Amino acid sequence: MKSMTGYGRGECTARGAHITVELNTVNRKQVEVSLGLPSELGFIESELRDMVLASVSRGRVNGRVALRYSGASRAVSVAFNEGQARVYRRELGRLAKLLRIPDDFSLEALLRLPGVLETSEPTLDAKVFRTPVKRAFAQALEALQAMREKEGVNLGRDLAKRLAGLRRTAKRVTKRAPAVLKQHRERLIGRLNNVNVEMPRADDDRLLQEMLYYTDRMDITEELTRLDSHFAQVEECLRATQPVGRRLDFLAQEIFREINTVGSKANDAVISREVVTLKTELEKIREQVQNIE
């Protein structure tokens, strides 16, 4: 079991450049991937996205890839356009003579004129970085998963503790339920006696069926049995190694539905208090489940 939140970093050096990859994940019901790469590495984005999808099944993954070149690998080439400089100098000298001003045009000013100083960056095929970038990305993914697994262990312990609390409370309800059902039956018999209605004989099917229907509406045995089954399934999820977040989310909804039914059917103050305890603890479990992949 893994948490949906985590962070991982990977880096390597290749062709005079330092590559850094940072990944972090946050909660989402589905898997989402958002990657930021330098423009020259755009060709590899789909491959990196596939690496994420092969490793993460739930949560939003934010990634950043940085490519930093060393000074030597990106040294700028400089060239002087001598012909253009001579044209500028000749025309400036002619202009100075025409205007009768000093011909003191400096070399610095000349270099600032368009076309005199030409610079160019070395060309480098960014595809040479495919393998090193993927290697750094794999390192970041591995670190991310390690952190998610570690956090998942902590979440699993907390959920196991809270599940044990739910079981204890449900057992108290189970122990109380027969007495409550007996009270309801006795209350029904008392009401019938108060209005001078004879108790039904075994062959008086209609009235007997009505009494059974009424008392059955108060019986919470089936709900408690299903609750116990759901608890067992949650325990299975806590021992699982594959993603179980969606299944736990579904089970939490089913547990809430059964608890709600128990509260509405039992019609008993003691059980109602236990139901409040169950709902309170279940809400904490549901919050934690939102963090599980």
C-alpha positions as CSV (number, residue, x, y, z in Angstrom):
1,M,0.0,0.0,0.0
2,K,1.3,3.4,-1.0
3,S,0.5,7.0,-0.1
4,M,-0.4,9.3,-2.9
5,T,1.9,12.0,-1.6
6,G,5.7,11.9,-2.1
7,Y,8.8,13.5,-3.5
8,G,11.7,12.2,-5.5
9,R,14.9,13.6,-7.1
10,G,17.3,12.3,-9.7
11,E,20.4,13.8,-11.4
12,C,23.2,12.9,-13.7
13,T,25.9,14.6,-15.9
14,A,26.3,14.0,-19.7
15,R,28.0,15.8,-22.5
16,G,29.1,18.7,-20.3
17,A,25.5,19.3,-19.0
18,H,24.0,18.6,-15.6
19,I,20.5,17.1,-15.6
20,T,18.2,17.4,-12.6
21,V,14.7,15.8,-12.3
22,E,12.3,16.6,-9.5
23,L,8.9,14.8,-9.0
24,N,6.2,15.3,-6.4
25,T,2.7,13.8,-6.1
26,V,-0.5,15.0,-4.5
27,N,-3.9,13.5,-4.0
28,R,-6.3,13.0,-7.0
29,K,-9.0,10.4,-7.6
30,Q,-7.4,9.6,-11.0
31,V,-3.9,9.8,-12.3
32,E,-2.7,13.1,-13.8
33,V,0.7,14.0,-15.1
34,S,2.2,17.5,-15.5
35,L,5.8,17.7,-16.7
36,G,7.9,20.8,-17.3
37,L,10.9,20.4,-19.6
38,P,13.3,22.7,-21.5
39,S,12.1,23.3,-25.1
40,E,15.0,21.3,-26.5
41,L,13.8,18.2,-24.6
42,G,10.2,18.3,-25.7
43,F,10.7,15.3,-27.9
44,I,11.1,13.0,-24.9
45,E,8.1,14.2,-22.9
46,S,5.8,11.4,-24.1
47,E,8.4,8.8,-23.0
48,L,8.7,10.3,-19.6
49,R,4.9,10.4,-19.2
50,D,4.7,6.7,-20.1
51,M,7.3,6.0,-17.4
52,V,5.1,7.8,-14.8
53,L,1.9,6.0,-15.9
54,A,3.7,2.6,-15.7
55,S,4.6,3.4,-12.1
56,V,1.7,5.5,-10.7
57,S,-2.0,4.6,-10.9
58,R,-3.5,7.4,-8.7
59,G,-2.7,10.9,-7.8
60,R,-1.3,14.0,-9.6
61,V,2.3,13.8,-10.6
62,N,4.2,17.1,-11.1
63,G,7.6,16.9,-12.7
64,R,10.4,19.3,-13.6
65,V,13.4,18.5,-15.7
66,A,16.3,21.0,-15.7
67,L,19.2,21.0,-18.1
68,R,22.2,23.2,-17.1
69,Y,25.2,23.4,-19.5
70,S,28.7,24.0,-18.2
71,G,30.6,27.1,-19.5
72,A,32.9,25.1,-21.8
73,S,30.2,23.1,-23.4
74,R,28.2,26.2,-24.4
75,A,31.1,28.7,-25.2
76,V,29.9,31.3,-27.6
77,S,31.8,31.7,-30.9
78,V,32.8,35.2,-31.9
79,A,33.6,36.5,-35.4
80,F,34.3,40.0,-36.7
81,N,33.0,41.2,-40.0
82,E,36.0,43.1,-41.2
83,G,34.5,44.2,-44.4
84,Q,31.4,45.6,-42.7
85,A,33.7,47.4,-40.2
86,R,35.8,49.0,-43.0
87,V,32.6,50.3,-44.7
88,Y,31.4,51.8,-41.4
89,R,34.8,53.4,-40.7
90,R,35.1,54.9,-44.2
91,E,31.6,56.3,-44.2
92,L,32.0,57.7,-40.6
93,G,35.3,59.4,-41.6
94,R,33.7,60.9,-44.7
95,L,30.7,62.1,-42.6
96,A,33.1,63.6,-40.0
97,K,35.0,65.5,-42.7
98,L,31.7,66.7,-44.3
99,L,30.4,68.0,-41.0
100,R,33.8,69.3,-40.0
101,I,33.8,67.5,-36.7
102,P,36.7,65.4,-35.1
103,D,37.0,62.0,-36.5
104,D,37.4,60.3,-33.1
105,F,35.0,57.3,-33.5
106,S,36.2,54.6,-31.1
107,L,36.6,50.9,-31.6
108,E,34.0,50.3,-28.9
109,A,31.4,52.4,-30.7
110,L,32.3,50.6,-33.9
111,L,31.7,47.2,-32.4
112,R,28.2,48.2,-31.4
113,L,27.1,48.8,-34.9
114,P,25.0,46.1,-36.5
115,G,26.8,43.3,-38.4
116,V,30.3,44.1,-37.1
117,L,30.4,41.6,-34.2
118,E,28.8,38.2,-34.9
119,T,28.2,35.6,-32.2
120,S,26.9,32.1,-32.4
121,E,26.2,29.3,-30.0
122,P,27.5,25.8,-30.7
123,T,25.0,23.4,-32.2
124,L,24.2,20.3,-30.2
125,D,21.7,17.6,-31.0
126,A,19.5,17.5,-27.8
127,K,18.7,13.8,-28.6
128,V,22.0,12.8,-27.1
129,F,20.4,13.5,-23.8
130,R,17.6,11.0,-24.2
131,T,19.3,8.2,-22.2
132,P,20.8,10.3,-19.4
133,V,17.5,12.2,-18.9
134,K,15.6,8.9,-18.7
135,R,18.2,7.6,-16.2
136,A,17.8,10.7,-14.0
137,F,14.0,10.4,-14.3
138,A,14.1,6.8,-13.3
139,Q,16.1,7.7,-10.2
140,A,13.5,10.4,-9.3
141,L,10.7,7.9,-9.8
142,E,12.4,5.3,-7.6
143,A,12.9,7.8,-4.8
144,L,9.3,9.0,-5.2
145,Q,8.0,5.5,-4.9
146,A,10.2,4.7,-1.8
147,M,8.8,7.8,0.0
148,R,5.2,6.8,-1.0
149,E,5.7,3.3,0.3
150,K,7.2,4.5,3.6
151,E,4.2,6.9,4.1
152,G,1.9,4.0,3.0
153,V,3.2,1.9,5.9
154,N,2.4,4.7,8.4
155,L,-1.1,5.1,6.9
156,G,-1.7,1.4,7.1
157,R,-0.8,1.3,10.8
158,D,-3.2,4.2,11.5
159,L,-6.0,2.6,9.5
160,A,-5.5,-0.8,11.2
161,K,-5.7,1.0,14.6
162,R,-8.9,2.8,13.6
163,L,-10.4,-0.4,12.1
164,A,-9.8,-2.2,15.4
165,G,-11.8,0.6,17.1
166,L,-14.7,0.1,14.6
167,R,-14.7,-3.6,15.3
168,R,-14.8,-3.1,19.1
169,T,-17.7,-0.7,18.8
170,A,-19.6,-2.9,16.3
171,K,-19.2,-5.9,18.8
172,R,-20.9,-3.8,21.5
173,V,-23.7,-3.1,19.1
174,T,-23.9,-6.8,18.2
175,K,-24.1,-7.8,21.9
176,R,-26.8,-5.2,22.5
177,A,-28.9,-6.0,19.5
178,P,-30.8,-9.2,20.8
179,A,-31.9,-7.4,23.9
180,V,-33.2,-4.4,21.9
181,L,-35.1,-6.7,19.5
182,K,-36.6,-8.5,22.5
183,Q,-37.7,-5.2,24.0
184,H,-39.4,-4.2,20.7
185,R,-41.3,-7.5,20.6
186,E,-42.4,-7.2,24.2
187,R,-43.5,-3.6,23.6
188,L,-45.5,-4.7,20.6
189,I,-47.2,-7.5,22.6
190,G,-48.0,-5.0,25.4
191,R,-49.6,-2.6,23.0
192,L,-51.7,-5.4,21.5
193,N,-52.8,-6.5,24.9
194,N,-53.7,-2.9,25.8
195,V,-56.2,-2.7,22.9
196,N,-57.6,-6.2,23.8
197,V,-56.2,-7.9,20.7
198,E,-55.7,-11.6,21.1
199,M,-52.2,-12.9,20.5
200,P,-52.1,-14.7,17.1
201,R,-52.1,-18.5,17.0
202,A,-49.7,-20.3,14.8
203,D,-52.4,-20.7,12.1
204,D,-53.4,-17.0,12.2
205,D,-51.0,-16.3,9.3
206,R,-52.0,-12.7,8.5
207,L,-51.6,-11.1,12.0
208,L,-48.5,-13.3,12.7
209,Q,-46.9,-12.1,9.4
210,E,-47.6,-8.5,10.4
211,M,-45.9,-8.9,13.7
212,L,-42.9,-10.6,12.1
213,Y,-42.7,-7.9,9.6
214,Y,-42.7,-5.2,12.3
215,T,-40.1,-6.9,14.4
216,D,-38.0,-7.7,11.3
217,R,-37.8,-4.0,10.5
218,M,-36.0,-3.6,13.9
219,D,-33.6,-6.5,13.3
220,I,-30.1,-5.3,12.5
221,T,-28.5,-8.8,12.3
222,E,-27.9,-8.6,8.5
223,E,-26.4,-5.1,8.7
224,L,-24.0,-6.2,11.4
225,T,-23.0,-9.3,9.4
226,R,-22.3,-7.2,6.3
227,L,-20.3,-4.8,8.5
228,D,-18.1,-7.6,9.7
229,S,-17.6,-8.7,6.1
230,H,-16.6,-5.2,5.0
231,F,-14.1,-5.0,8.0
232,A,-12.5,-8.2,6.8
233,Q,-12.2,-6.8,3.3
234,V,-10.5,-3.7,4.6
235,E,-8.0,-5.8,6.5
236,E,-7.2,-7.6,3.2
237,C,-6.6,-4.3,1.5
238,L,-4.2,-3.3,4.3
239,R,-2.1,-6.4,3.6
240,A,-2.1,-5.9,-0.2
241,T,0.8,-4.7,-2.2
242,Q,-1.1,-3.5,-5.2
243,P,-3.0,-0.1,-5.3
244,V,-6.1,-0.4,-3.1
245,G,-7.2,3.3,-2.7
246,R,-10.3,3.0,-4.9
247,R,-11.4,-0.2,-3.3
248,L,-10.9,1.2,0.2
249,D,-12.9,4.3,-0.8
250,F,-15.8,2.0,-2.0
251,L,-15.7,-0.1,1.2
252,A,-15.8,3.1,3.3
253,Q,-19.0,4.1,1.5
254,E,-20.5,0.7,2.1
255,I,-19.6,0.7,5.8
256,F,-21.2,4.1,6.2
257,R,-24.4,2.9,4.5
258,E,-24.6,-0.1,6.9
259,I,-23.9,2.0,10.0
260,N,-26.6,4.5,8.9
261,T,-29.1,1.7,8.5
262,V,-28.2,0.2,11.9
263,G,-28.9,3.6,13.5
264,S,-32.2,4.1,11.8
265,K,-33.5,0.5,12.4
266,A,-32.4,-0.1,16.0
267,N,-34.4,2.7,17.5
268,D,-32.4,2.4,20.7
269,A,-30.6,5.2,22.7
270,V,-27.5,3.0,23.5
271,I,-27.1,1.8,20.0
272,S,-27.6,5.4,18.7
273,R,-24.6,6.5,20.8
274,E,-22.5,3.7,19.4
275,V,-23.5,4.6,15.9
276,V,-22.3,8.2,16.5
277,T,-19.0,6.7,17.6
278,L,-18.8,4.5,14.5
279,K,-19.5,7.4,12.2
280,T,-16.9,9.6,13.9
281,E,-14.2,7.0,13.5
282,L,-15.2,6.1,10.0
283,E,-15.0,9.7,8.9
284,K,-11.3,9.8,10.0
285,I,-10.8,6.6,8.0
286,R,-12.4,8.1,4.9
287,E,-10.1,11.1,5.2
288,Q,-7.0,8.8,5.4
289,V,-8.2,6.7,2.5
290,Q,-8.1,9.8,0.2
291,N,-4.3,9.7,0.7
292,I,-3.9,6.1,-0.5
293,E,-3.0,5.1,-4.1
